[in-house]
Every structure is written in structure tokens, then in C-alpha cells.
Amino acid sequence: MSFNITDAVAEIKAGVRVIPDFPKPGIQFLDITPIIGCGHLFRQTVDVFKERYTQQKVDAIVAIDARGFIFGSALAYALGCGVALVRKAGKLPHVTYKTDYTLEYGSNTVEMHIDALKPGDRAIVIDDLLATGGTAAAACKLVEQTGATVGEVAVVIELTFLPGREKLAPYEVYSVLKY
Amino acid sequence: MSFNITDAVAEIKAGVRVIPDFPKPGIQFLDITPIIGCGHLFRQTVDVFKERYTQQKVDAIVAIDARGFIFGSALAYALGCGVALVRKAGKLPHVTYKTDYTLEYGSNTVEMHIDALKPGDRAIVIDDLLATGGTAAAACKLVEQTGATVGEVAVVIELTFLPGREKLAPYEVYSVLKY
């Protein structure tokens, strides 16, 4: 296999663009659009995940709205499995499970269709970024409500100065890039 | 090539779920989540697009927030090209082009990063559903603002009783399923 993970990760990291003061002053936003905008870098990123998950039992990818859809659906296509969507309240048309989670100010609700996963499925939860882990933790709770299990949480970028990984324990976290 | 488009389309159509009265009374919502939730049907759907676009010059996929991301990113992965995102105002971190479009009540604004496409690129605009065509037309305008060209608009489902196809002319529209 000619795919070298270390080289791929270095290339992907060089593609991240830092945007100062977005979405508000003082925040350095890590913009992944240059990665997805380049066919080579996008494929490399998805293939880093693919390399990992072809070696595991994976029945479904759980993709978090909206940037998680980008990586999650390409990975599902690469693996040949289906995608279950985690969306903000009111976006999914069928009967859903709901989970609330707290934000810095206020709270949010995410939903998943009750039949998006089957009991016993091993699902990988995927998003672009792991920060405080609130959304990912809510997504994991939704997975368990369906009777499926969380194999792992996978992200492109992990902010290691925030306690996302601790919040998600005992679930494992896999990140392509760490900051 | 063993991939039979007619058989694939019939299988995909059987996967669409009709949800009455969503998002409001009287609307029959065509739910594509059973398609994406099944690894076989999801791959079939993406491969219908792939079959078509491997025969054309395609430099980028333009994916419309949020369900367009699901099909668009998997297709981009399959073709080996990049993805340019069309998102609602305020979601993209870098400098953007903006386009307004009218809805039944009020208006909406979509944006694309100014460097999401290169001048001369031939882009395929992709979404899950073509209804009145307002969002897709706005996406096409954004593509042209970057100096790229719209090769075609591609959707999973076209509602042929609405004038989406006429609104998008002279752009071509390709749909996997027609209702």
C-alpha cells in the first residue's frame, strides 16, 4: 500500500487556513475549505479515515450537520456503508430521538431519525472539528438511543487545549490533525 | 461495465420515503434519508452521478448546504475533484460572494468563498432536490461570480410540477428521479 499516513497528514495540515476573529473577535477559526476544495487533499483526508476504518467493523457513519456531512458521506461512500444524520431540531422529517446539550450561552437540541441506525450497529461519529465536545457527546447519546454502539468519534481537527476528548470518554477519539 | 443505470434508478426510487405534512400541512416531503442510510443505495446514487460525470470535464463540485453536501462530497471523492460550498449567510469564514434570492415569503442570501473555484473551472452544482430552483439559480450565479462556469445542475429528485428546470435555463439539469 503506497498510502503514507504521515505524509498525508502533513499535506492536509498545510491546507488548513487560519481566519482571525471568526465567528467573533479573538477566535482563530481553522478553515478546512481549502482542503475540501482541492481534490487531492480532500481525497487524502477521507483516505486517512478509510485506512483506519477498513480495519474495523463499521456498519454506519453518523455525520454531524453540516461540515460533518462533507467528510462523513465521502467516508461512507469509500467504505460502502450508510450515513445517519445528526441535525438541529426541526430539520429531520421523520420521527426522531432528541438530545439537548449546553453551549457557552444557552442550549441546543440535536436529533436523529429513530430508524437511522439498527440495534447492534457499530457506528463512527464524524465531524470536522472537536472543540468542547458538546455536539459530539449529544450525537453519541443519540446513537445509543437507537440501540447502536459508538465505535469511535472521528474528527479532522482536534483542539487539544479544550477538554473535548475528556468529555467524550469512555468513547475513543481519533483526530487527523491536533492543535 | 456491469452498472445498470435503469436498475439502479428503480432501486433508488423505491428507497424514497414520503412524509405527509412536513415541513407544513399539505406538503408531501420526499425523504432521502433511507437512501443515504443504506450503504448499497447510497453508493448506487452517487455512482449514477459518477457514471455521468466521468464522461465530462469536471473540475469541481459545488455543493448546496446541507443535503447537497452529502451527495456532492461523496461524488467529489468518487471523481477525485474538490468541493466548493454554497452556504447561508454568515456560515463561511473567509471573504465571500453573496447572492440574494426570493422565497415564497421573504428572501434569503447564500454565499461562496471568492477562492472556492478558479476562473475557467467547469463546475457541477449539486443538491438533493430541485423544486422552484431559487437556491440552485443563486448557486449558479455564485459560480459565475468566481469566473468559473456551470457545467450542469444535478439533483437526486426533481419535482417536475414546479418550474425549477425552466428557471435554471439555459443551464442543463440532470435528475436521478422525477416526480
Interface residues (C-beta under 8 A of the other chain):
Chain A: R17 I19 F22 P23 F29 D31 T33 I36 G37 C38 G39 H40 L41 F42 R43 V46 A60 A63 D65 A66 R67 F69 I70 F71 S73 A74 A76 Y77 A78 L79 G80 C81 G82 V83 A84 L85 R87 G90 K91 L92 P93 H94 H113 D115 A116
Chain B: R17 I19 F22 P23 F29 D31 T33 I36 G37 C38 G39 H40 L41 F42 R43 V46 A60 A63 D65 A66 R67 F69 I70 F71 S73 A74 A76 Y77 A78 L79 G80 C81 G82 V83 A84 L85 R87 G90 K91 L92 P93 H94 H113 D115 A116
